Amino acid sequence: MSAKSPVLDDLAGLMTGAMGAARAAGEEMKTAGQSRVRAMIADMDLASREEIEALKAIAVQALERVEALEKRVKALEK
């Protein structure tokens, strides 16, 4: 009973091919989705890390200046 059925061999070959095609389609969908997300992010006109850091530094300087001015006002009010 070691004879193989040609029908089962054909079916196994078809299943193997289908699995390969499904895997390839999945990878293609993943790549297309990633490309679309990257394009959407690029279209959003987001600020870069450097721009955010520069704005934070400006805000800190402004806050320090406000605090210094508040101290001067208190001193003048006495």
C-alpha positions in Angstrom: 0.0 0.0 0.0 2.8 2.3 -0.6 1.3 3.6 -3.9 0.4 7.3 -3.9 -2.8 8.5 -5.3 -2.3 11.0 -8.2 -5.4 12.8 -7.1 -4.1 13.4 -3.6 -0.7 14.5 -5.1 -2.5 17.0 -7.4 -4.6 18.2 -4.5 -1.5 18.7 -2.3 0.2 20.6 -5.1 -2.8 22.9 -5.6 -3.0 23.5 -1.8 0.7 24.3 -1.7 0.3 26.8 -4.6 -2.7 28.4 -3.0 -0.9 28.8 0.3 2.0 30.5 -1.5 -0.3 32.8 -3.4 -2.2 33.7 -0.2 1.1 34.5 1.6 2.3 36.6 -1.3 -1.1 38.5 -1.4 -0.9 39.1 2.3 2.6 40.5 2.0 1.5 42.7 -0.9 -1.4 44.0 1.1 0.9 44.7 4.1 3.3 46.7 1.9 0.5 48.6 0.2 -1.0 49.5 3.6 2.3 50.7 5.0 2.9 52.8 1.9 -0.6 54.4 2.2 0.0 55.2 5.9 3.4 56.7 5.2 1.8 58.9 2.4 -1.0 60.0 4.7 1.5 61.0 7.4 3.6 62.9 4.9 0.5 64.8 3.7 -0.3 65.8 7.3 2.4 68.5 7.4 3.5 67.5 10.9 6.2 69.3 12.8 9.7 67.7 13.1 11.3 66.8 16.4 13.7 69.7 16.0 10.9 72.2 15.5 9.1 70.9 18.6 12.3 71.2 20.7 12.9 74.8 19.4 9.3 75.8 20.4 9.7 74.2 23.8 12.9 76.2 24.4 11.1 79.4 23.4 8.2 78.6 25.7 10.6 78.0 28.6 12.4 81.3 28.0 9.1 83.1 27.8 7.9 81.5 31.1 11.2 82.5 32.8 10.8 86.0 31.6 7.2 86.2 32.8 8.3 84.9 36.2 11.1 87.5 36.4 8.7 90.3 35.4 6.2 89.2 38.1 9.0 89.4 40.7 9.8 92.9 39.5 6.2 94.0 39.7 5.8 92.6 43.2 9.0 94.5 44.3 7.7 97.7 42.8 4.3 97.3 44.5 5.9 97.3 48.0 
